Amino acid sequence: MIMAAPIKFQRNIRYDVKHFFAWASRCFYPDVIAGHGGCRGVSILAGLCVVMQIASAQKLTRVNRDLAEGMLHDVSSDVRRNYYDPKMHGLDWDALVRRAKENIDKAPEMSDANAQIAGLLESLNDSHTRFFPPRYDRTVDYGWKFQIVGNNAFVTEVDAKSDAASKGMRVGDQLLTLNGFTVDRASASGLLYAMYVIAPAAAVTVDLLDPTHKLLHIQAVATIKKTPGLMGLGDESWYLNQQRINFEDAVSKDRVRSVEFGSNLMILQIPDFALGSVGVAQLFARTRGCKTLLIDLRGNLGGAVDSLKSYLAELFPYDVLLGQWVTRNKTAPMIVKGDRKNAYTGDLIVLVDSRTASAGEIFARIIQIEQRGTILGDHTSGRTMESRMFRHVLGQNPVYYFGASVTVADTVMPDGKSIEHIGVQPDRVFLPTQADLAAGRDPVLAYAAGLAGVKITPEQAAKLFPSEPPEN
């Protein structure tokens, strides 16, 4: 477990993320704060953000206000008609929609209006129900990324050419605050959503703690790239072509990779559940005769239910109850038909971390419940709902593309519990230290291989799966 010395900030006020969406656009667009009160401490937050330039400022003209109200109408209707709980968890949905509309009428900029729609959906406290506004005509590359380890956030990637790197940010630094908000397991998802979706910023202010416990306070300027069109403002053919490019990129980056150590161990790195039953069967055909199978689900964000079932079927020679599928109109059992002839029956180890979500978490929990193998790593994210994307188009010239992900089902596990907001607690918690992250070591994978009798160093383990998949 990573232990960090407590730090007291004299210049920082750290905010609770539950209030985040009311402040999202103001946090990332501090120049609109003046004259727009509404939350205690916002002026201090503006001071922390210093003089950040806006990535794509859009004043809320009458046309933009009409657009925002149209998006609010379509997105709120999607939720009302399709959300898995028709009672909306007891919320007065119509009243919340009216309040969002009133706030949009007062919003100074488009980012504020987008934050109101995002905040409306956030009131459901649902991991998979999110608003996706029209994309700006400029993309933001912050030049660095972070990940939760245990309950703390650590920088895991830094572009050597980025402004953040030039100002001293390094892999392994603990990320303490971002624009005044404490970055921890509870806040990370909301902060990332704001940074990349709702209010992408030209700069962010962060507090870091390096492995020597040196405190660094910097404003990291992002790289702004002009795109050939707007997902929402421009030619439809560009939008469709961009969707195709994004899909092809995703396919090339999200393929399953494997490493074999004779008959003792095979490691499968599964970044998502996308393979169909034929592809999964072909993959597991290679496990025949292997003593131990190690499945790495770290960073696995989920995927298709049918793919999840196909993977599980290869691990059980009998039928397994996946859980109760709870939808708006019915509750029904989900059964995995085990492969009675060819299922892999050797030893099984599954690695998970804070990014493991949705189908990845359900996979791990079923392995636990059935006592089929050992779950090793970090507590998972607790984001396990099933959702559908509802897309919309408004306008003619220009055209605005937007939409919402809406939860359509929850899975209640065989023990009678949902793991939404709970996640999966590993059988053995094993975390990299801050020094491991800084040095690029993977002690978790090395330890797991050792359980199978294969001795590799943390340095060797980190090189088994390069960050970019090898070319075929």
N, C-alpha and C positions, 0 to 999 in steps of 0.2 A: 504494500500500500504506500502511496506517496504522501508524505507529510510535509507541509509547508508552514513556515513560521507565520504567525498572524501579523498582518500589516495594518496599521492604522493610517488612514488618509486624512490629511489636513485640508487638502485642496479638492477632494472628491466627495460627492454625495452619491451613494450607491442606491439605485432604485429597485423596487420590487417589480419583477417582470409582469405580475398580474395587472399592473396599470399600463403596461407597455403600449398597447395598441391605441390608447387615447393620446399617446404622446409620440407615436412612431414617426410621423412626418416631421414633427417639430424637432425631434432629436436629430434627424438626419438632414433637416433643412432649417438650421437655427436662425437664419435671417428672417424667417417669418414669425418668430416668437414675439418680437416687440409689438406690444399693443394687443396681443392675443393671449390673455391669461387662461386660467382654467385648471392648472395643477400646481400645487405647492412645490417650489424648488425649480421650476422650469428655467428661470433666469440664470440660476447657477449652472444648469445643464448647458445653456447657451454659452456660458463662459468656458466650460470644458471643451465644447466643440470648436472653440476659437472662431476662425473666419473661414469655415469650410465653403468651398464653391459647390454649387448645385450641379449634379450630373446632367439633369435635363429639366430645368424649371419650366413649369407651364402655369401661367396665371389662369385663374378660374374665370374665363369669359363666360358669357351667357351660353354659348355653344357648348363649352366644356362642362358647364353645370348641367345642361340638359343631358349630355352624354353620361355624366356621373349618375344622374337620377335614373336614366334608362338602364344603366348597368345594375344599380341597386334594385330596381324592379325585377329584372330578369334573374339575377343571382338569388335574391330572396325568394322568388317564386320557385326556382329550382329546389331550394332547400325545403320549402313548405310542401312541395309535391312529392319529393323523393327521399327525404331524410328517413333513416331507418326507424326512428322513434316518432310516430305521428304526433305525440304529445309534446315533442320538443323539450323533453326533460323538465316540463312544467313551466317553461318560459312563456311570457306573453309575446309571441313572435311579432304580431302586428304592431304592438306598442314599440318594440325595439326597432322595427323598420321605420316607423314614423319618426322616432328620435334620430335615427341615422339620416333621414331625409332632412330634418330640421338642421342638423349639424352640417350637412353638405351645403345647404342654402347659405350658411355663414362661413364656409371654408374659403380661405384666401387663395389656395393653390390646388392643383390637381392632386398632388401627393396627399394633401389633407383629406380630400374627398375619397381617394382610394383607401386611406387608413380607416375611414368611417365604415366602408363596406367590409374591409378586412376585420375590423373590430366587431361588427355585427355577427359575422360567422364565428369569431373567436369566443363569443358569449356562450356558444354551445359546449365549449371546453372539449373539443373533439379533434383528435390528431390528424384526421384525414379530410376535414371539411375546411377548404381554403379558397380564397378569392385570387384569381389571376388576372390582373388588369392588362390593358394593352401595353405592349413592351415599348419602351422609349426608343428613339432613333439613335441612341448611343448606348453601347454596352460598357459595363464597368468591370474592370479586372483589378481587384485589390492587390494582387501579387502575393497573397499569403492565405493560408487556411488554418483552421484550428479544429481540435477534437476534444471531446470530454473523455477524461480518464478518471475513473472513480467519480468524484463530485467536482473535480477541477477541470479547467480548460487549459490546453497546451497547444502551442503553435506546432503544426506538423508539416507544413510546407511553406517555403519562402522562395520566391523567384529572386535569383541573385541580382537581376537587373531592376528590381522594384524599388520604389522610394522607401518602402518599409525596411528593406535590407540595407539600404544606404544609411538609414538612421539607427541601425543597430539591432533590428529584430532578427532573431535566429530560431531555427528549429529547436524545440525543447523549452523555449521560454514559456513560463506560465502566464496565461492571459487573465489578468485580474478584472479589468473593466474595459468596456467598449462604449465610448460616448457617455460615460458616467454610470452605465448599468453594470452591475456585477455579472460576470459571465460564469455560470455554473450549470449543472445538469438541468435545473429548472428553467433557466432563461435562454439557453443556447438556441433552441429551435426557433423561438420567436425572434431573436436577434438576427439569425441567419435569414429568416423569411423577410424581415424588414430590409436587410442589407441588399438582398438579391432580387426581391420581387416587388415589395411595396414602395420602398424609398431608397433606391440605389444612390449612393453618395460619392462625390468626387474625392472625399477624404474622410477618415475616421480617426478619432483620438483614442489611444489605448494606453493602459498601464500594464507593464510587463514585469515579471520577476524572473531573472535568469537563473541558471543552475547554481551560481555562486551567491544567490539571494540579493543580487544587485537590482534595485528598482529603476525601471526606465519608463519615462513618460514621453510619448511621441505622437505627432500627428502624421499619419501615413497617407500620402496622396495616392489615389488610384489612377490607373491608366484608362482614359476614356477613348473608346473606339467608335467612330461613326459607322453605322451599318447602312447597307444599300437601300433599306426601306424600313418601315415601321411595322411590327406585328400589330397592325391596327391602323396604320396610316400609310397607305401605299397600295401597290399593285398586288392583286390576289395571287398572280402567278409567282411573284417573289416569295410570298408567304408560304405557298405550297412547296416551292423548291427548297426553302429554308427548312421546312418540316422534314423533307426527305433527307437533307444533309444531316440534320440532327439525329434522325433515326439511324442512318448509316454509321454515324460516329458512335452512337450508343451501342450498336451491335458489335462494332470492332473492339470497343473497350470493355464490354461486359461478357466476354466469353469465359467459359469455365477453363481453368488451367490446372495442370496436375504435375506432380513429381513423384517418382517411384524410388524406393530404397530396397531393391530386391523383392523378396517375398515377405519381408517384415512389415513394410509400411508403404501405403500410398496416401498422398495428400491431395485432396481436391479443394481448390479455391473456387467457391461458388459466389460470384458477385451479386447475382439476383436469380429469381426463379422464372426463367424465360424458356428453357428448353422444353420441347414437347416430349411425349412419352417415348417416341422412337429414339430421339437423341439421348434421353436419360438412360434408356435400356442399353444403348451402345456404349455409353460412358461406363456404366456399372459392369458391363461384360468384362472390362479390364480389371475388375477387382477380384475376379475368381482366383482363389488360392492365396490371396493376400491376408496375412495374419491380422493386421490392424489397418483400419481406414480412418483417416483424420480429415474431417470436413471443416474447412475454414469459412465461417459465415461472418467474419468481421467486416463491417461495412456493407453487408447485404441489406438492402432497403426493402426487400420483399419481391413481389411479382404476382404471377398468375396462380390462382388456386389450383387449377388443373396441373400445372407444373409442380407445385408443392406436393400434390398427391402422388405424382409420378415418382418423385424422389423418395418419398416415404415408403411407397409400395416396394421399392427395391431393397428396403432394409428390414422388412417384416415378412415372414413366411405365413402369416395369418392376417385376417382382417382387423383393422384398428379403427376405433371411433375417434375421429378428429375433433369432434365437439358438436355443439348445437349451433346451427346457422340461423341467426335471429335477424329477420328482415322486417320490413314495414307491415307485411301482410301475413307472415307465417313464421313458424319456428320448425326447423327440420334437422334431423341428424345428418352429419357428413361422415361417410364411411370411406376409409382407404382400403381398397382391395389389395391385400398383400400378394406378393409373388411366391406362391407355394413351392415352385420348382427351383427358381434361380435366385431367390433373395440372398443378399449378402448377410452372412450370419457370424462373421468374425467380430473382433473387438472394434468398438466405435468410440471416437473422441470427437467432440464438436466444439469449435472455438467461436466465441461471441464477444462483442464489445458494445460500447454505448451507441454505436451507429446501427447495430443489428436491429431491424424493425420488421413489423408486419408478418409476412409469411416466414421470414427468418426466425422470428420469435416463436411462432406457432410450431415450426419444425423442432426447435430446441426444447420447447415445453413438452411436446409429445414424446420425444426421446426420454425426457425426465420421467414423465408419468408412467411410461411403459418400462422404465428401468432398462432401456436398451443400450445406453452408453453413458459416458461422462461428459458433462458440459463444463467447459473451462474458459476463464477470461473475466470479462467485466459484466456488470449488470446491463441488460439490454434497455432499449429506449422506451418501451411501453407504448408503442404506436402500432396498434394491431387491427384497426378497423379495415373494412373493405369498402372501397369507394369507386365512383364513376365520375368521369369528366364530362361536364356539360358545357358545350362551346356555343358562343353567340357571335353574331355580327351585327353591328349598328352602322348606319350611314351608307352613303353611296360613293361620294367623292369628297373627302377621303373615306376609307373603310376602316372600321375599328374592330379588331378581333379580341375577344376576352372570354372568360369562362370561370367555372368554379368546379372544384373537386368536392363531391358530396358523398358522405358516408351512406351506403345503402345496406350494410349488414355488419353485425358484430358476431364474433365467434366466442361462444361460451365453452370453455375447455371441459374435458370429461370429468374434471373434479368439481364442476359446477361454477367455476369462476371465469370471468373475463380478465385478461391480462392487459387491457387498455389502461394506461397510466400506471401500471404496476410493473410490467416487464417480467423478465426471467432472471432469477438469481442463480448464478452458476453453482454447480456442485462444488467447484473449487474456484475461489476468486484469485486470479493471478494477473497483476497489472505491471506494465513497464514503469520503471522509475523515470524521473525527469532526466536523469543522466542517460538512461537508455534511449530516450527520445532524441536527446541532443546528439548522441553518438550514432544514431541510426541502427540501433540494435533491436532485435525481436526476441526477447527472452521468453515470451509466451509460447511462440511456435517451437522454440528450441526445447522448452520444458515438456511440451506435449509430445514431441518426437522422442524425448527421453523415456516417457512412459511406455512407448512402444519398443524400447530397446535400441533406438537409433540415436547415436550421440552426434549432435551438431552444435556449434557455438551459436550464440545469439547473433553474431556478425554474419555467420553463414546462413542462418535462418532468414535474415532480412534480405538476402540476395536471391532467395529461391523464386520469389515472384516480383520482378521489377515493377515499378509504378506504371510503366507503359507496357502493354502486352507485346510480346515478340511478334514479328511479322511471320506469316505462314510461308 
